Amino acid sequence: MAVVWLICMGEISSASRHPDVVAKRKTPAQVLREFLDTFDVGGEKDGQVTEEEFINYYANISASIDSEEYFELMIRNAWHISGGEGAAANSSNLRVMVTASDGSERVVALENDLGLKQGDVEGIIRILQRQGVTDIVKINGKPIKASAKSSGISSSSSGQAPVVLKAP
């Protein structure tokens, strides 16, 4: 049985920032379990999301969405999948202003940023470098330290390992 794998999932569905966790009504583990249980439509609530459950879940959701573009946008934004065109263009991935050594600036959308914590400069640099952006002097107008540029960030340092969607 195939199990759905997700890349760069430091915080699955940002459970630590969920309103019930912040209000101390639930633990991150409880919120994660509820999230996983939504995929178990008519099946056993086992804390795992099989490929079939994942596809069935989104097939059911797609039936209630009027346009293919909006469905694509919803999927891209929910899972931080880069790309899309027109109304389906991803709008959830973090975008940063990168200043190069020659003073030029450009906005770059980070690919595969799911689980990246806000303010994680080293993580942002790692993703930028994987995307081929290497001449980085400032991010969002703030100078970056030489240590952030070189602290274990290389082509062999590709971020977090894949983790399975599985409840504790």
RANORRA-V415570 format. One record per backbone hydrogen bond with DSSP energy under -0.5 kcal/mol. CO is the residue of the C=O (numbers start at 0). NH is the residue of the N-H. If there is no record, write none. Layout:
{{CO NH} {CO NH}}
//
This chain:
{{1 50} {3 164} {5 162} {7 9} {10 13} {11 14} {13 16} {14 17} {17 20} {17 21} {18 22} {19 24} {19 25} {20 23} {26 30} {27 31} {28 32} {29 33} {30 34} {31 35} {32 36} {33 37} {34 37} {35 38} {36 39} {38 40} {39 41} {39 42} {43 45} {46 166} {47 49} {48 3} {49 53} {50 54} {51 55} {52 56} {53 57} {54 58} {55 59} {56 60} {57 61} {58 62} {60 63} {61 64} {63 65} {66 70} {67 71} {68 72} {69 73} {70 74} {71 75} {72 76} {73 77} {74 78} {75 79} {75 80} {79 81} {79 111} {82 89} {84 87} {85 88} {93 109} {95 97} {95 107} {96 98} {96 139} {97 99} {97 105} {98 136} {98 137} {99 102} {103 99} {105 97} {107 95} {112 115} {116 119} {118 120} {119 123} {120 124} {121 125} {122 126} {123 127} {124 128} {125 129} {126 130} {127 132} {128 131} {131 133} {133 135} {134 136} {136 143} {137 98} {138 141} {140 142} {141 138} {144 147} {144 148} {145 149} {146 150} {149 151} {151 153} {153 156} {155 157} {162 5} {163 165} {164 48}}
//
